[in-house]
Amino acid sequence: MMPYRSEKQKMLAGELYVASDPELQHDMAQCARWLARYNNANATLPERLGAVGENTCIRAPFHCDYGYNIFLGSNVFLNFNCIVLDVVPVRIGDGTQIGPGVQILAADHPRDPALRQKMLESGRPVTIGRNVWIGGGAIILPGITVGDDAIIGAGSIVTRDVPSGVTVAGNPARPLHLR
């Protein structure tokens, strides 16, 4: 017999979970209260986020699900109106710069409609390396890894991993061959 696992434990493991679980709803409510304070300049990043390196800045308004699954290196910059759906870890490396309106989506849903009908969700971690530049309005999908020194063009939808040093753009984002 499998040991009992809370919906939060399932969520953090990237397994199917029920988002309306009272413990998760409580965590989201706490995060919403923190976001309201942060977005009004009355709270700090370390109060809620999993880790925050030196000289890291997120311009308000900022939106996330839980906060405690977001790990930011040093000298990270997120411009206005970024969204991070952090049901599982989202890691952003040192020196990464993220433009306005970028969405980093670690939250996922089952492809099977019967499972979606049961209100089950899951997540796949997102990892963004060091010294990455992500242009405004880009969308990073669940499970993506972006290598160090990569560039993601504005408005791109990243559906596949981006190797280190590569520039991608478009929908879906594809490598650009720059001269």
Buried (B, 14 or more C-beta within 10 A) or exposed (E): EEEEEEBBEBBBEBBBBEBEBEEBEEBBEBBBEBBEBBBEEEBEBEEBBBBBBEEBEBEBEBBBBBBBBBBBBEBBBBBBBBBBBBBBBBBBBBBBBBBBBBBBBBBBBBEEEEBEEEEBBBBBBBBBBBBBBBBBBBBBBBBBBBBBBBBBBBBBBBBBEBBBEBBBBEEEBBBEEEE
